[in-house]
Amino acid sequence: MATEAEFQDASVRIKTLTARPSNDEMLQLYGLYKQASKGDASGKRPGALNMVARAKFDAWAGYQGLSAEDARSQYVQLVDALLARG
C-alpha cells in the first residue's frame, strides 16, 4: 500500500515525464487521483456535448468503490511505470 507521502510524491514526479502519456493513461491517472483524494465520483454526469468533462467523470466513476488506499497504490504504480518507460 502506498502512503499519503508516496502518493503526493508521485503526483509531483508525474510532471517530470518527457513524453506525454496516451489519452487512456491520462484518464487513468485522473480517475485514480480523484478516487484517492476525493472518494467516489459525485455530482451529475456532464452532458454528451462536453466530451472532455464527460470522459474525465467516467474515468473517475470507473473506480467507484475502490478504497483510497488502493487508488493511491494503483496511482503510484502507474506513475512509476510511466516514468520507467521514459
C-alpha positions as CSV (number, residue, x, y, z in Angstrom):
1,M,0.0,0.0,0.0
2,A,1.2,3.4,-0.9
3,T,1.4,6.0,1.9
4,E,0.0,9.5,1.5
5,A,3.6,10.8,1.2
6,E,4.3,8.4,-1.7
7,F,1.1,9.4,-3.4
8,Q,1.9,13.1,-3.1
9,D,5.5,12.4,-4.3
10,A,4.1,10.5,-7.3
11,S,1.8,13.5,-8.2
12,V,4.9,15.7,-8.3
13,R,7.1,13.2,-10.2
14,I,4.5,12.7,-12.9
15,K,5.1,16.3,-14.1
16,T,8.7,15.3,-15.0
17,L,7.7,13.0,-17.8
18,T,9.4,13.8,-21.1
19,A,6.7,12.1,-23.3
20,R,3.0,12.7,-22.9
21,P,1.0,9.6,-21.8
22,S,-1.7,8.4,-24.0
23,N,-5.2,9.7,-23.5
24,D,-6.2,6.4,-21.8
25,E,-3.3,6.7,-19.4
26,M,-4.1,10.3,-18.7
27,L,-7.7,9.3,-17.9
28,Q,-6.5,6.5,-15.6
29,L,-4.2,9.0,-13.8
30,Y,-7.1,11.4,-13.4
31,G,-9.6,8.8,-12.2
32,L,-7.2,7.3,-9.7
33,Y,-6.1,10.6,-8.4
34,K,-9.6,11.8,-7.9
35,Q,-10.7,8.5,-6.3
36,A,-7.7,8.6,-3.9
37,S,-8.2,12.2,-3.0
38,K,-12.0,12.7,-3.1
39,G,-13.5,9.3,-2.9
40,D,-16.4,8.1,-5.1
41,A,-17.5,10.3,-8.0
42,S,-20.3,12.7,-7.1
43,G,-22.4,15.1,-8.9
44,K,-24.2,14.9,-12.2
45,R,-22.5,13.3,-15.2
46,P,-21.7,16.0,-17.8
47,G,-23.7,16.1,-21.0
48,A,-22.6,14.5,-24.3
49,L,-21.6,17.8,-25.8
50,N,-18.9,18.3,-23.1
51,M,-16.8,15.4,-24.1
52,V,-13.7,16.1,-22.1
53,A,-15.6,16.6,-18.8
54,R,-17.7,13.6,-19.5
55,A,-14.6,11.4,-20.2
56,K,-13.0,12.6,-17.0
57,F,-16.1,12.0,-15.0
58,D,-16.4,8.5,-16.5
59,A,-12.8,7.7,-15.7
60,W,-13.3,8.7,-12.1
61,A,-16.6,6.9,-11.8
62,G,-14.9,3.8,-13.2
63,Y,-13.1,3.5,-9.8
64,Q,-16.3,3.6,-7.8
65,G,-16.0,1.7,-4.6
66,L,-12.2,1.4,-4.7
67,S,-10.7,2.4,-1.4
68,A,-8.5,5.5,-1.1
69,E,-5.5,3.3,-0.2
70,D,-5.9,1.0,-3.2
71,A,-6.4,4.0,-5.5
72,R,-3.2,5.6,-4.1
73,S,-1.3,2.4,-4.7
74,Q,-2.5,2.0,-8.2
75,Y,-1.7,5.6,-9.0
76,V,1.8,5.3,-7.7
77,Q,2.3,2.1,-9.6
78,L,1.1,3.8,-12.8
79,V,3.3,6.8,-12.3
80,D,6.3,4.5,-11.7
81,A,5.5,2.6,-14.9
82,L,5.2,5.7,-17.0
83,L,8.4,7.2,-15.6
84,A,10.3,3.9,-16.2
85,R,9.1,4.0,-19.8
86,G,10.6,7.4,-20.3
